Amino acid sequence: MPRKWDPDGVIFLVRKTEAGDSIIGYGVIERFVKRDLLSQEKKLECEKMGWKGELIFKKLYHFKPPLPIKETILSGSPAKGRCFHGYPLDKDEVDSIMRKVRETRVICEV
C-alpha cells in the first residue's frame, strides 16, 4: 500500500522486546526522497530492500524503557508483530500514545 510521508508526520518505531512488541521511540519526518533522486549506492540499497525511497527525519527520540504496545490504545488492535509496519494511526491515537509516554517514560533525543 502506498504511504504518504508528510513533513512533520510522526512515525513510531516498534520492535519485539522482553515485554513483547514495544514502541522504542519515534521520529518526526523532515522529508521523503524518492528512490530515483538518490545516489546510485542508496538507490541500489532501496531496490534490494524493496523500498520506494529514503525518509529523512528532523528528530529521532528513544524511550527508556520501551513502551509495550499492550499498555497503549493499540492493545486491542488486530495488528501484531510485522503487521505494525505502516499501520495507520489517527491524531487521537498518536496523542494518546504520546500522553502515555510522557507520563511513564524518559524521552531521549537521538
VMD Tcl script that builds the backbone (N, CA, C; Angstrom):
set m [mol new atoms 330]
animate dup $m
set s [atomselect $m all]
$s set {name element resname resid chain x y z} {
  {N N MET 1 A 0.840 -1.174 0.000}
  {CA C MET 1 A 0.000 0.000 0.000}
  {C C MET 1 A 0.893 1.248 0.000}
  {N N PRO 2 A 0.676 2.170 -0.926}
  {CA C PRO 2 A 1.465 3.405 -0.933}
  {C C PRO 2 A 1.180 4.220 0.332}
  {N N ARG 3 A 2.196 4.847 0.847}
  {CA C ARG 3 A 2.046 5.669 2.046}
  {C C ARG 3 A 2.376 7.112 1.715}
  {N N LYS 4 A 1.780 8.011 2.478}
  {CA C LYS 4 A 2.110 9.424 2.347}
  {C C LYS 4 A 3.062 9.767 3.478}
  {N N TRP 5 A 4.231 10.224 3.135}
  {CA C TRP 5 A 5.224 10.604 4.130}
  {C C TRP 5 A 5.243 12.130 4.211}
  {N N ASP 6 A 4.294 12.673 4.930}
  {CA C ASP 6 A 4.157 14.118 5.016}
  {C C ASP 6 A 5.169 14.717 5.985}
  {N N PRO 7 A 5.726 15.897 5.634}
  {CA C PRO 7 A 6.606 16.594 6.583}
  {C C PRO 7 A 5.877 16.808 7.910}
  {N N ASP 8 A 6.620 16.651 8.994}
  {CA C ASP 8 A 6.124 16.769 10.371}
  {C C ASP 8 A 5.254 15.595 10.803}
  {N N GLY 9 A 5.121 14.565 9.950}
  {CA C GLY 9 A 4.425 13.352 10.351}
  {C C GLY 9 A 5.237 12.607 11.405}
  {N N VAL 10 A 4.556 11.828 12.216}
  {CA C VAL 10 A 5.196 11.057 13.285}
  {C C VAL 10 A 5.195 9.584 12.902}
  {N N ILE 11 A 6.348 8.952 13.078}
  {CA C ILE 11 A 6.477 7.515 12.858}
  {C C ILE 11 A 6.959 6.886 14.154}
  {N N PHE 12 A 6.173 5.948 14.686}
  {CA C PHE 12 A 6.602 5.224 15.879}
  {C C PHE 12 A 7.490 4.064 15.461}
  {N N LEU 13 A 8.521 3.827 16.233}
  {CA C LEU 13 A 9.475 2.744 15.979}
  {C C LEU 13 A 9.146 1.596 16.930}
  {N N VAL 14 A 8.835 0.439 16.364}
  {CA C VAL 14 A 8.364 -0.711 17.140}
  {C C VAL 14 A 9.291 -1.892 16.929}
  {N N ARG 15 A 9.541 -2.630 18.008}
  {CA C ARG 15 A 10.299 -3.881 17.901}
  {C C ARG 15 A 9.915 -4.797 19.041}
  {N N LYS 16 A 10.274 -6.038 18.908}
  {CA C LYS 16 A 9.992 -7.023 19.949}
  {C C LYS 16 A 11.003 -6.823 21.079}
  {N N THR 17 A 10.505 -6.765 22.310}
  {CA C THR 17 A 11.363 -6.674 23.496}
  {C C THR 17 A 10.958 -7.800 24.447}
  {N N GLU 18 A 11.594 -7.834 25.607}
  {CA C GLU 18 A 11.240 -8.853 26.604}
  {C C GLU 18 A 9.776 -8.736 27.016}
  {N N ALA 19 A 9.223 -7.528 26.932}
  {CA C ALA 19 A 7.832 -7.294 27.321}
  {C C ALA 19 A 6.862 -7.513 26.155}
  {N N GLY 20 A 7.365 -7.955 25.015}
  {CA C GLY 20 A 6.533 -8.131 23.825}
  {C C GLY 20 A 6.744 -6.978 22.852}
  {N N ASP 21 A 5.894 -6.888 21.822}
  {CA C ASP 21 A 6.008 -5.791 20.861}
  {C C ASP 21 A 5.926 -4.477 21.625}
  {N N SER 22 A 6.923 -3.607 21.395}
  {CA C SER 22 A 7.013 -2.358 22.154}
  {C C SER 22 A 7.414 -1.198 21.260}
  {N N ILE 23 A 6.942 -0.016 21.640}
  {CA C ILE 23 A 7.353 1.207 20.959}
  {C C ILE 23 A 8.649 1.646 21.621}
  {N N ILE 24 A 9.713 1.729 20.828}
  {CA C ILE 24 A 11.024 2.072 21.386}
  {C C ILE 24 A 11.385 3.535 21.165}
  {N N GLY 25 A 10.581 4.235 20.356}
  {CA C GLY 25 A 10.830 5.642 20.085}
  {C C GLY 25 A 9.972 6.123 18.941}
  {N N TYR 26 A 10.297 7.311 18.473}
  {CA C TYR 26 A 9.568 7.852 17.329}
  {C C TYR 26 A 10.438 8.847 16.587}
  {N N GLY 27 A 10.036 9.139 15.355}
  {CA C GLY 27 A 10.726 10.119 14.541}
  {C C GLY 27 A 9.742 11.106 13.958}
  {N N VAL 28 A 10.217 12.323 13.722}
  {CA C VAL 28 A 9.422 13.357 13.066}
  {C C VAL 28 A 9.999 13.526 11.663}
  {N N ILE 29 A 9.162 13.345 10.651}
  {CA C ILE 29 A 9.616 13.372 9.262}
  {C C ILE 29 A 9.968 14.792 8.825}
  {N N GLU 30 A 11.144 14.906 8.202}
  {CA C GLU 30 A 11.517 16.163 7.547}
  {C C GLU 30 A 11.064 16.123 6.089}
  {N N ARG 31 A 11.452 15.019 5.420}
  {CA C ARG 31 A 11.044 14.866 4.020}
  {C C ARG 31 A 11.256 13.425 3.580}
  {N N PHE 32 A 10.661 13.102 2.431}
  {CA C PHE 32 A 10.832 11.806 1.796}
  {C C PHE 32 A 11.508 12.051 0.450}
  {N N VAL 33 A 12.563 11.277 0.161}
  {CA C VAL 33 A 13.289 11.404 -1.102}
  {C C VAL 33 A 13.004 10.157 -1.930}
  {N N LYS 34 A 12.389 10.359 -3.089}
  {CA C LYS 34 A 12.084 9.231 -3.968}
  {C C LYS 34 A 13.357 8.543 -4.414}
  {N N ARG 35 A 13.253 7.244 -4.616}
  {CA C ARG 35 A 14.392 6.403 -4.984}
  {C C ARG 35 A 15.147 6.963 -6.198}
  {N N ASP 36 A 14.432 7.433 -7.203}
  {CA C ASP 36 A 15.077 7.933 -8.421}
  {C C ASP 36 A 15.964 9.152 -8.185}
  {N N LEU 37 A 15.765 9.850 -7.070}
  {CA C LEU 37 A 16.532 11.055 -6.785}
  {C C LEU 37 A 17.725 10.799 -5.855}
  {N N LEU 38 A 17.925 9.548 -5.474}
  {CA C LEU 38 A 19.009 9.194 -4.553}
  {C C LEU 38 A 20.307 8.895 -5.300}
  {N N SER 39 A 21.396 8.861 -4.547}
  {CA C SER 39 A 22.682 8.456 -5.125}
  {C C SER 39 A 22.563 7.012 -5.608}
  {N N GLN 40 A 23.456 6.620 -6.485}
  {CA C GLN 40 A 23.412 5.262 -7.037}
  {C C GLN 40 A 23.496 4.211 -5.924}
  {N N GLU 41 A 24.339 4.444 -4.945}
  {CA C GLU 41 A 24.503 3.495 -3.834}
  {C C GLU 41 A 23.195 3.337 -3.046}
  {N N LYS 42 A 22.578 4.455 -2.688}
  {CA C LYS 42 A 21.323 4.395 -1.931}
  {C C LYS 42 A 20.194 3.833 -2.791}
  {N N LYS 43 A 20.211 4.148 -4.079}
  {CA C LYS 43 A 19.195 3.629 -4.997}
  {C C LYS 43 A 19.265 2.106 -5.061}
  {N N LEU 44 A 20.482 1.564 -5.127}
  {CA C LEU 44 A 20.659 0.105 -5.165}
  {C C LEU 44 A 20.171 -0.538 -3.868}
  {N N GLU 45 A 20.468 0.105 -2.743}
  {CA C GLU 45 A 20.010 -0.428 -1.459}
  {C C GLU 45 A 18.473 -0.449 -1.408}
  {N N CYS 46 A 17.843 0.626 -1.886}
  {CA C CYS 46 A 16.376 0.687 -1.913}
  {C C CYS 46 A 15.804 -0.413 -2.792}
  {N N GLU 47 A 16.395 -0.613 -3.952}
  {CA C GLU 47 A 15.911 -1.657 -4.854}
  {C C GLU 47 A 16.040 -3.035 -4.221}
  {N N LYS 48 A 17.170 -3.264 -3.570}
  {CA C LYS 48 A 17.421 -4.551 -2.911}
  {C C LYS 48 A 16.396 -4.820 -1.802}
  {N N MET 49 A 16.037 -3.762 -1.057}
  {CA C MET 49 A 15.137 -3.912 0.084}
  {C C MET 49 A 13.658 -3.728 -0.292}
  {N N GLY 50 A 13.403 -3.301 -1.533}
  {CA C GLY 50 A 12.022 -3.080 -1.959}
  {C C GLY 50 A 11.436 -1.770 -1.458}
  {N N TRP 51 A 12.311 -0.805 -1.143}
  {CA C TRP 51 A 11.865 0.495 -0.640}
  {C C TRP 51 A 11.602 1.446 -1.794}
  {N N LYS 52 A 10.712 2.391 -1.569}
  {CA C LYS 52 A 10.365 3.402 -2.577}
  {C C LYS 52 A 11.260 4.631 -2.490}
  {N N GLY 53 A 12.016 4.766 -1.400}
  {CA C GLY 53 A 12.880 5.923 -1.215}
  {C C GLY 53 A 13.416 5.980 0.199}
  {N N GLU 54 A 13.863 7.163 0.583}
  {CA C GLU 54 A 14.518 7.358 1.879}
  {C C GLU 54 A 13.772 8.398 2.704}
  {N N LEU 55 A 13.508 8.081 3.960}
  {CA C LEU 55 A 12.924 9.035 4.896}
  {C C LEU 55 A 14.050 9.798 5.578}
  {N N ILE 56 A 13.924 11.111 5.606}
  {CA C ILE 56 A 14.861 11.971 6.331}
  {C C ILE 56 A 14.089 12.503 7.535}
  {N N PHE 57 A 14.656 12.321 8.717}
  {CA C PHE 57 A 13.983 12.749 9.941}
  {C C PHE 57 A 14.534 14.072 10.445}
  {N N LYS 58 A 13.628 14.923 10.964}
  {CA C LYS 58 A 14.039 16.150 11.651}
  {C C LYS 58 A 14.640 15.776 12.996}
  {N N LYS 59 A 13.944 14.885 13.669}
  {CA C LYS 59 A 14.333 14.469 15.018}
  {C C LYS 59 A 13.997 13.007 15.207}
  {N N LEU 60 A 14.817 12.338 16.015}
  {CA C LEU 60 A 14.552 10.960 16.441}
  {C C LEU 60 A 14.618 10.920 17.956}
  {N N TYR 61 A 13.699 10.169 18.553}
  {CA C TYR 61 A 13.636 10.061 20.005}
  {C C TYR 61 A 13.582 8.592 20.405}
  {N N HIS 62 A 14.177 8.294 21.561}
  {CA C HIS 62 A 14.247 6.940 22.106}
  {C C HIS 62 A 13.553 6.962 23.467}
  {N N PHE 63 A 12.750 5.934 23.753}
  {CA C PHE 63 A 12.067 5.843 25.046}
  {C C PHE 63 A 12.848 4.921 25.973}
  {N N LYS 64 A 12.932 5.317 27.228}
  {CA C LYS 64 A 13.561 4.476 28.242}
  {C C LYS 64 A 12.591 4.332 29.393}
  {N N PRO 65 A 12.142 3.137 29.678}
  {CA C PRO 65 A 12.235 1.911 28.886}
  {C C PRO 65 A 11.221 1.948 27.739}
  {N N PRO 66 A 11.320 0.975 26.818}
  {CA C PRO 66 A 10.335 0.897 25.737}
  {C C PRO 66 A 8.922 0.765 26.299}
  {N N LEU 67 A 7.944 1.217 25.533}
  {CA C LEU 67 A 6.545 1.162 25.949}
  {C C LEU 67 A 5.859 -0.017 25.276}
  {N N PRO 68 A 5.512 -1.067 26.038}
  {CA C PRO 68 A 4.819 -2.214 25.439}
  {C C PRO 68 A 3.502 -1.782 24.796}
  {N N ILE 69 A 3.238 -2.267 23.613}
  {CA C ILE 69 A 2.008 -1.920 22.899}
  {C C ILE 69 A 0.789 -2.334 23.707}
  {N N LYS 70 A 0.906 -3.407 24.480}
  {CA C LYS 70 A -0.235 -3.858 25.283}
  {C C LYS 70 A -0.622 -2.843 26.364}
  {N N GLU 71 A 0.228 -1.828 26.613}
  {CA C GLU 71 A -0.082 -0.771 27.589}
  {C C GLU 71 A -0.619 0.488 26.904}
  {N N THR 72 A -0.907 0.408 25.620}
  {CA C THR 72 A -1.377 1.578 24.869}
  {C C THR 72 A -2.772 1.354 24.311}
  {N N ILE 73 A -3.283 2.375 23.667}
  {CA C ILE 73 A -4.579 2.304 22.997}
  {C C ILE 73 A -4.596 1.247 21.900}
  {N N LEU 74 A -3.417 0.822 21.452}
  {CA C LEU 74 A -3.304 -0.172 20.386}
  {C C LEU 74 A -3.409 -1.605 20.889}
  {N N SER 75 A -3.606 -1.797 22.186}
  {CA C SER 75 A -3.616 -3.153 22.750}
  {C C SER 75 A -4.687 -4.042 22.121}
  {N N GLY 76 A -5.786 -3.461 21.708}
  {CA C GLY 76 A -6.859 -4.244 21.099}
  {C C GLY 76 A -6.773 -4.310 19.586}
  {N N SER 77 A -5.694 -3.780 19.040}
  {CA C SER 77 A -5.533 -3.735 17.586}
  {C C SER 77 A -5.378 -5.133 17.006}
  {N N PRO 78 A -5.925 -5.351 15.809}
  {CA C PRO 78 A -5.733 -6.648 15.157}
  {C C PRO 78 A -4.295 -6.829 14.645}
  {N N ALA 79 A -3.550 -5.735 14.529}
  {CA C ALA 79 A -2.162 -5.817 14.037}
  {C C ALA 79 A -1.268 -6.396 15.124}
  {N N LYS 80 A -0.384 -7.281 14.722}
  {CA C LYS 80 A 0.607 -7.881 15.618}
  {C C LYS 80 A 1.935 -7.977 14.876}
  {N N GLY 81 A 3.029 -7.885 15.603}
  {CA C GLY 81 A 4.358 -8.079 15.013}
  {C C GLY 81 A 4.611 -7.229 13.782}
  {N N ARG 82 A 5.005 -7.893 12.702}
  {CA C ARG 82 A 5.360 -7.194 11.468}
  {C C ARG 82 A 4.208 -6.407 10.860}
  {N N CYS 83 A 2.993 -6.723 11.261}
  {CA C CYS 83 A 1.822 -6.018 10.718}
  {C C CYS 83 A 1.740 -4.571 11.199}
  {N N PHE 84 A 2.532 -4.213 12.224}
  {CA C PHE 84 A 2.558 -2.820 12.660}
  {C C PHE 84 A 3.306 -1.945 11.654}
  {N N HIS 85 A 4.091 -2.550 10.765}
  {CA C HIS 85 A 4.809 -1.778 9.748}
  {C C HIS 85 A 3.794 -1.083 8.851}
  {N N GLY 86 A 3.805 0.247 8.870}
  {CA C GLY 86 A 2.880 1.004 8.042}
  {C C GLY 86 A 1.471 1.103 8.594}
  {N N TYR 87 A 1.240 0.618 9.812}
  {CA C TYR 87 A -0.094 0.655 10.405}
  {C C TYR 87 A -0.514 2.113 10.610}
  {N N PRO 88 A -1.634 2.525 10.022}
  {CA C PRO 88 A -2.040 3.931 10.115}
  {C C PRO 88 A -2.653 4.262 11.476}
  {N N LEU 89 A -2.279 5.411 12.005}
  {CA C LEU 89 A -2.844 5.901 13.262}
  {C C LEU 89 A -3.474 7.260 13.016}
  {N N ASP 90 A -4.587 7.515 13.694}
  {CA C ASP 90 A -5.174 8.853 13.580}
  {C C ASP 90 A -4.579 9.752 14.671}
  {N N LYS 91 A -4.889 11.033 14.611}
  {CA C LYS 91 A -4.314 12.007 15.542}
  {C C LYS 91 A -4.624 11.653 16.990}
  {N N ASP 92 A -5.843 11.194 17.275}
  {CA C ASP 92 A -6.204 10.843 18.654}
  {C C ASP 92 A -5.362 9.679 19.177}
  {N N GLU 93 A -5.082 8.696 18.322}
  {CA C GLU 93 A -4.256 7.558 18.734}
  {C C GLU 93 A -2.824 8.001 19.013}
  {N N VAL 94 A -2.272 8.846 18.121}
  {CA C VAL 94 A -0.913 9.368 18.332}
  {C C VAL 94 A -0.863 10.157 19.633}
  {N N ASP 95 A -1.840 11.038 19.841}
  {CA C ASP 95 A -1.871 11.850 21.064}
  {C C ASP 95 A -1.970 10.975 22.310}
  {N N SER 96 A -2.772 9.920 22.258}
  {CA C SER 96 A -2.924 9.010 23.395}
  {C C SER 96 A -1.596 8.323 23.728}
  {N N ILE 97 A -0.907 7.854 22.703}
  {CA C ILE 97 A 0.377 7.179 22.919}
  {C C ILE 97 A 1.396 8.165 23.489}
  {N N MET 98 A 1.439 9.365 22.928}
  {CA C MET 98 A 2.416 10.356 23.408}
  {C C MET 98 A 2.116 10.777 24.847}
  {N N ARG 99 A 0.842 10.872 25.219}
  {CA C ARG 99 A 0.485 11.179 26.612}
  {C C ARG 99 A 1.015 10.099 27.553}
  {N N LYS 100 A 0.797 8.844 27.158}
  {CA C LYS 100 A 1.263 7.706 27.963}
  {C C LYS 100 A 2.785 7.735 28.102}
  {N N VAL 101 A 3.473 8.026 27.016}
  {CA C VAL 101 A 4.936 8.088 27.045}
  {C C VAL 101 A 5.392 9.192 28.001}
  {N N ARG 102 A 4.827 10.367 27.871}
  {CA C ARG 102 A 5.253 11.496 28.724}
  {C C ARG 102 A 4.993 11.229 30.203}
  {N N GLU 103 A 3.934 10.483 30.507}
  {CA C GLU 103 A 3.589 10.179 31.895}
  {C C GLU 103 A 4.471 9.091 32.503}
  {N N THR 104 A 4.995 8.187 31.675}
  {CA C THR 104 A 5.618 6.986 32.225}
  {C C THR 104 A 7.046 6.708 31.758}
  {N N ARG 105 A 7.581 7.492 30.816}
  {CA C ARG 105 A 8.883 7.165 30.244}
  {C C ARG 105 A 9.795 8.385 30.196}
  {N N VAL 106 A 11.080 8.109 30.032}
  {CA C VAL 106 A 12.051 9.151 29.759}
  {C C VAL 106 A 12.221 9.181 28.241}
  {N N ILE 107 A 12.145 10.373 27.662}
  {CA C ILE 107 A 12.311 10.534 26.224}
  {C C ILE 107 A 13.668 11.175 25.975}
  {N N CYS 108 A 14.510 10.487 25.195}
  {CA C CYS 108 A 15.853 10.986 24.898}
  {C C CYS 108 A 15.978 11.254 23.397}
  {N N GLU 109 A 16.501 12.441 23.064}
  {CA C GLU 109 A 16.750 12.738 21.662}
  {C C GLU 109 A 17.985 11.979 21.202}
  {N N VAL 110 A 17.889 11.403 20.002}
  {CA C VAL 110 A 19.000 10.620 19.455}
  {C C VAL 110 A 19.860 11.526 18.607}
}
mol reanalyze $m
mol bondsrecalc $m
mol representation Tube
mol addrep $m
